[in-house]
Amino acid sequence: MPSSDHPYTRFVIISSHRSGSNYLSSLLSSHPNIMSIGEIYNPSVLFADPGKPKLHGSRIAKVLRDVAPVWFLRHCIYHAYPAHIHAVGLRYFYLHAQGKFKPVLDYLIGEKTIRVIHLKRKNLLRSYWSLRAAQETDIWTVPSSSPLTQPAVRLILEPRDCASYFTTMETFMTTFDTHFRHHKILEVEYEQLLINVNHEQKRLSAFLGVSPHALSASTKKLNNAPLSTIISNYTVLKNHFRFTKWNHFFNE
């Protein structure tokens, strides 16, 4: 149980890169009773914003995290909070379980009282394009208040690379659903989070045990352009995947 003077709901957002986790985390962070913390297990840097800006980018905190990742979670994330905080959570990506932060996954699986929000992006083609575009431009997130946008990028995506990405992500989704089959788990689709904002916010509030509240994101979607305009070989890809289970990715 959390070392706190009052009980609160512990949660974790499970997802992959470029699936809307920044958006979801910032939405939750805008709730006055939720402490939503960032991607604290990124191997390169400790992303604790939103939620804990003092930890964000801290070299000392990163050393502690790297040396004792589970201890860091228990004592620097799931610790005592003021009485108005009713839910505390962080983001943990599939790839974080591939290396030195695997013990964190084991801990999360073992703690059955931790609630799991499994965020999925259904259109994996757009997810893959977003990943490649972020790598190309080095723009991963943009504050909603900023006039900055991601430069228009037209990419050539190889069919083999797309298929590999699709397969890998689908395997991760299934694997992590299995990992947390004994937890209280809420599946959230990124696309639905954008389209049915009010309904999804109510689902999230109920799941985390907090009162409904109007939420607002501190980050914005980087690109809404049709895939046909931002993938140079879109027609080639569409024809290649026409008779596969992934053909619906081209129905936007």
C-alpha positions as CSV (number, residue, x, y, z in Angstrom):
1,M,0.0,0.0,0.0
2,P,1.1,3.6,-0.5
3,S,3.0,5.1,2.4
4,S,0.5,7.9,2.8
5,D,-1.6,9.5,5.5
6,H,-4.7,8.9,3.4
7,P,-5.5,6.2,0.8
8,Y,-5.3,7.1,-2.9
9,T,-5.6,5.1,-6.1
10,R,-2.3,4.1,-7.7
11,F,-2.4,3.8,-11.5
12,V,-0.1,3.3,-14.4
13,I,-0.6,4.3,-18.1
14,I,0.7,1.4,-20.2
15,S,1.3,2.4,-23.9
16,S,3.8,2.8,-26.6
17,H,5.5,5.9,-28.1
18,R,3.4,8.0,-30.4
19,S,0.1,6.7,-29.0
20,G,-1.1,9.9,-27.3
21,S,0.3,9.2,-23.8
22,N,1.6,12.8,-23.4
23,Y,-1.9,14.0,-24.3
24,L,-3.6,11.6,-21.8
25,S,-1.2,12.3,-19.0
26,S,-1.6,16.1,-19.4
27,L,-5.4,15.7,-19.4
28,L,-5.3,13.7,-16.2
29,S,-2.8,16.2,-14.7
30,S,-5.3,19.0,-15.1
31,H,-7.7,17.3,-12.7
32,P,-7.3,18.9,-9.2
33,N,-7.4,15.5,-7.5
34,I,-5.0,13.6,-9.8
35,M,-1.2,13.5,-9.7
36,S,-0.2,12.3,-13.2
37,I,3.5,12.0,-13.7
38,G,5.4,11.7,-16.9
39,E,7.6,9.0,-18.6
40,I,9.9,8.5,-15.7
41,Y,11.6,5.4,-17.1
42,N,12.9,6.8,-20.3
43,P,16.5,5.5,-20.4
44,S,18.0,8.8,-21.6
45,V,16.3,11.3,-19.3
46,L,13.8,11.4,-16.5
47,F,10.6,12.9,-17.8
48,A,8.5,13.7,-14.7
49,D,6.5,16.6,-16.1
50,P,3.5,16.9,-15.7
51,G,3.1,16.2,-12.1
52,K,6.6,16.5,-10.7
53,P,8.5,19.3,-12.5
54,K,11.1,19.4,-9.8
55,L,12.2,15.8,-10.7
56,H,12.0,16.5,-14.4
57,G,15.5,16.3,-15.9
58,S,17.1,16.0,-12.5
59,R,20.5,14.2,-12.8
60,I,20.5,13.2,-9.1
61,A,17.0,11.8,-9.4
62,K,18.0,10.0,-12.6
63,V,20.9,8.3,-10.8
64,L,18.6,7.1,-8.0
65,R,16.1,5.8,-10.6
66,D,18.8,4.0,-12.6
67,V,20.3,2.3,-9.5
68,A,17.1,1.4,-7.8
69,P,14.1,1.7,-10.2
70,V,11.6,-0.1,-8.0
71,W,12.7,1.8,-4.9
72,F,12.3,5.0,-6.9
73,L,8.8,4.1,-7.9
74,R,7.7,3.2,-4.3
75,H,9.4,6.2,-2.6
76,C,9.5,9.0,-5.2
77,I,6.2,8.4,-7.0
78,Y,3.9,6.3,-4.8
79,H,4.6,8.2,-1.6
80,A,2.6,10.4,0.8
81,Y,0.6,13.2,-0.8
82,P,-1.7,16.0,0.4
83,A,-5.2,15.0,1.2
84,H,-6.7,16.5,-2.0
85,I,-4.7,14.0,-4.1
86,H,-6.9,10.9,-4.8
87,A,-5.1,9.2,-7.6
88,V,-1.3,9.0,-8.5
89,G,0.1,7.5,-11.6
90,L,2.9,7.5,-14.2
91,R,3.5,6.3,-17.8
92,Y,5.3,3.0,-18.5
93,F,6.0,2.1,-22.1
94,Y,6.3,-1.4,-23.6
95,L,9.9,-0.8,-24.4
96,H,10.8,0.1,-20.8
97,A,10.4,-3.6,-20.0
98,Q,13.1,-4.6,-22.5
99,G,16.1,-3.6,-20.3
100,K,17.2,-2.4,-16.9
101,F,13.6,-1.3,-16.0
102,K,12.1,-4.7,-16.3
103,P,11.9,-5.1,-12.5
104,V,9.5,-2.2,-12.5
105,L,7.1,-4.2,-14.7
106,D,7.4,-7.2,-12.3
107,Y,6.6,-4.9,-9.4
108,L,3.5,-3.4,-11.2
109,I,2.3,-6.9,-12.1
110,G,2.7,-8.1,-8.5
111,E,0.8,-5.1,-7.1
112,K,-2.8,-6.0,-7.9
113,T,-4.2,-2.9,-6.4
114,I,-2.5,-0.7,-9.0
115,R,-5.0,0.2,-11.7
116,V,-4.0,0.0,-15.3
117,I,-5.0,2.4,-18.1
118,H,-4.0,0.6,-21.3
119,L,-3.8,3.3,-24.0
120,K,-3.8,2.0,-27.5
121,R,-3.7,3.8,-30.9
122,K,-5.7,1.7,-33.3
123,N,-4.2,3.1,-36.5
124,L,-0.7,1.8,-36.3
125,L,0.2,3.3,-39.7
126,R,-0.3,6.8,-38.3
127,S,1.5,5.8,-35.2
128,Y,4.5,4.6,-37.2
129,W,4.4,7.8,-39.4
130,S,4.3,9.9,-36.2
131,L,7.4,8.1,-34.8
132,R,9.3,8.5,-38.0
133,A,8.3,12.2,-38.3
134,A,9.4,12.9,-34.7
135,Q,12.7,11.2,-35.3
136,E,13.1,13.3,-38.5
137,T,12.2,16.7,-36.9
138,D,13.2,16.0,-33.3
139,I,9.9,17.5,-32.2
140,W,8.1,15.1,-29.9
141,T,5.7,17.3,-28.0
142,V,4.4,20.8,-28.3
143,P,2.6,22.8,-25.6
144,S,-0.9,23.7,-26.5
145,S,-0.2,27.3,-25.9
146,S,2.7,27.3,-28.3
147,P,2.4,28.6,-31.9
148,L,5.1,26.0,-32.9
149,T,4.0,23.1,-35.1
150,Q,5.8,20.1,-36.5
151,P,7.2,21.0,-40.0
152,A,5.4,19.3,-42.8
153,V,7.2,16.1,-43.5
154,R,6.5,13.7,-46.4
155,L,8.0,10.3,-45.7
156,I,8.6,7.2,-47.7
157,L,7.6,4.2,-45.6
158,E,8.9,0.8,-46.6
159,P,6.2,-2.0,-46.5
160,R,8.5,-4.4,-44.7
161,D,9.2,-1.8,-42.0
162,C,5.5,-1.0,-41.6
163,A,4.6,-4.7,-41.3
164,S,7.3,-5.2,-38.7
165,Y,6.1,-2.2,-36.7
166,F,2.4,-3.4,-36.9
167,T,3.3,-6.9,-35.7
168,T,5.5,-5.7,-32.9
169,M,2.9,-3.3,-31.5
170,E,0.1,-5.8,-31.7
171,T,2.3,-8.4,-29.9
172,F,3.0,-5.8,-27.2
173,M,-0.7,-5.0,-26.7
174,T,-1.6,-8.6,-26.3
175,T,1.3,-9.4,-24.0
176,F,0.6,-6.5,-21.7
177,D,-3.1,-7.2,-21.6
178,T,-2.1,-10.7,-20.4
179,H,0.4,-9.3,-17.9
180,F,-2.3,-7.2,-16.2
181,R,-5.3,-9.6,-16.6
182,H,-5.7,-9.8,-12.8
183,H,-5.7,-6.0,-12.4
184,K,-8.5,-3.5,-12.8
185,I,-7.8,-2.4,-16.3
186,L,-9.3,0.3,-18.5
187,E,-8.6,0.2,-22.3
188,V,-8.6,3.6,-23.9
189,E,-8.3,4.2,-27.6
190,Y,-6.4,7.4,-28.5
191,E,-8.7,8.0,-31.4
192,Q,-11.8,7.9,-29.2
193,L,-10.1,10.1,-26.6
194,L,-9.9,12.8,-29.3
195,I,-13.4,12.3,-30.8
196,N,-15.5,11.6,-27.7
197,V,-13.6,13.7,-25.2
198,N,-16.4,14.1,-22.6
199,H,-17.4,10.5,-22.6
200,E,-13.8,9.3,-22.2
201,Q,-13.1,11.8,-19.5
202,K,-16.0,10.4,-17.5
203,R,-14.8,6.9,-18.0
204,L,-11.3,7.8,-16.8
205,S,-12.6,9.7,-13.7
206,A,-14.9,6.8,-12.7
207,F,-12.0,4.3,-13.1
208,L,-9.7,6.4,-11.0
209,G,-12.3,7.1,-8.3
210,V,-12.3,10.8,-8.7
211,S,-15.2,13.2,-9.3
212,P,-15.9,14.3,-12.9
213,H,-14.0,17.5,-13.8
214,A,-13.5,19.4,-17.0
215,L,-10.0,18.4,-18.2
216,S,-7.7,20.2,-20.6
217,A,-4.4,19.0,-22.2
218,S,-1.2,21.0,-22.0
219,T,0.0,19.5,-25.2
220,K,-1.5,19.5,-28.7
221,K,-1.8,17.0,-31.6
222,L,1.1,17.7,-34.0
223,N,-0.4,16.7,-37.3
224,N,-4.0,16.1,-38.5
225,A,-3.1,15.9,-42.2
226,P,-4.5,12.9,-44.1
227,L,-2.0,10.1,-44.4
228,S,-2.3,10.2,-48.2
229,T,-0.7,13.7,-48.1
230,I,2.2,12.9,-45.7
231,I,3.3,9.5,-46.9
232,S,5.0,9.9,-50.3
233,N,4.3,6.2,-51.3
234,Y,0.8,6.0,-49.8
235,T,-0.7,4.4,-52.9
236,V,2.0,1.8,-53.0
237,L,1.5,0.9,-49.3
238,K,-2.3,0.8,-49.7
239,N,-2.0,-1.7,-52.5
240,H,0.5,-3.7,-50.7
241,F,-1.7,-4.1,-47.6
242,R,-5.0,-4.3,-49.5
243,F,-5.7,-7.9,-48.7
244,T,-4.2,-8.0,-45.2
245,K,-5.7,-7.5,-41.7
246,W,-4.2,-4.0,-41.8
247,N,-6.0,-2.7,-44.8
248,H,-8.3,-0.6,-42.6
249,F,-5.4,1.6,-41.6
250,F,-5.9,3.2,-45.1
251,N,-9.6,4.1,-44.5
252,E,-9.1,7.5,-42.9
